[in-house]
Amino acid sequence: MSEQKRRNAIRDGYLQLTTLLAPAGAPPGSGMPTRGRPKGSGGRGRGTKGKSGILFRAREYIRWLEEGRAALLEEVAKAEAAAGIR
């Protein structure tokens, strides 16, 4: 894969993440940075702005989905047990 294709793939993936993690009801990409850290944003700590912040939010969102899935599977197992299905 050429360097330009690799960069485009990364950029497209990042754009998909920003769209997925945008606040509910917000237009796609609103309030989410599209490139790097905003000027004057200070140090490079674990913040919520910039690309690293998007990745941290994505990780948290995935964990939340996994926890929700586990809770739903547990609820289904209880309902099946109560109904005598399993």
N, C-alpha and C positions, 0 to 999 in steps of 0.2 A: 504494500500500500504506500502510495506516495505521501510525502510529508503534508501536502495540502489536503489530501483526502483524510488523513489522520486528524488534522486540526479541525476540519469540517465536521467529522464524526463527533469529536469532543464537544464542539460548539453546539451541534444539534442536540446531543444528549443533555447538555447543560440547559439549553432552552426548554427541553421537555420537562426537566426537573423544576425549573422556575415556574412553568405553567401549572404543573401538578401541585406545587406547594404554595401557590398564590392564595391569599385569603378568599374564603367563600364569597361568591358574588362579584369578585373583582374582575375587571377585564384582564385577559391573559397578559402576564408579564408586568402588571402594574405593581409598583412598590417594590419590585424585585430588581436588583442590579443585573445588568447584562454583561458587564465586563469588569473584572477586578474589583478593588476596593474603591469607594468614593474618595475623592480628594479631601484631605483633612480629617480622615476617619481615625487617625491615631495609629496605635501600634497594631501588630499583627496577632493579637490575642484571639482566643476562641470566641469570636463575636457572632452576631447574627447577620452581618452584612458581608457582602463579597461572596466569592465562589466557595470558600471554605465554610462559611455560614450556611450556604445552601446545602452543602454536603452533610453538615451536621444535622440540619433540619430533616433532610431526606432519611438519614439514619434513624432519627427519632420517630419519624412517621412510619418507617418500616417496622420498627419495634412495636409501635402502637398497633399496627395492623396485625402483627403476629400474636400479640397478647389478646386482641379482640377475637382472632380466629380460634385461639385456644379456648377462650371462654365460650364461644359459640359451640365448639365441638363438645365441650363438657355439658353444655345445656342440652344438646341433641342427645347425647348418651343418657342423660337423666330422663329425658322425655321418652326415649325408646325403652328404657328399663321400666318406667312407670306404665307404659302401654303394653309391655310384655313382648316387644319386638325382638329384643336381644336378651 
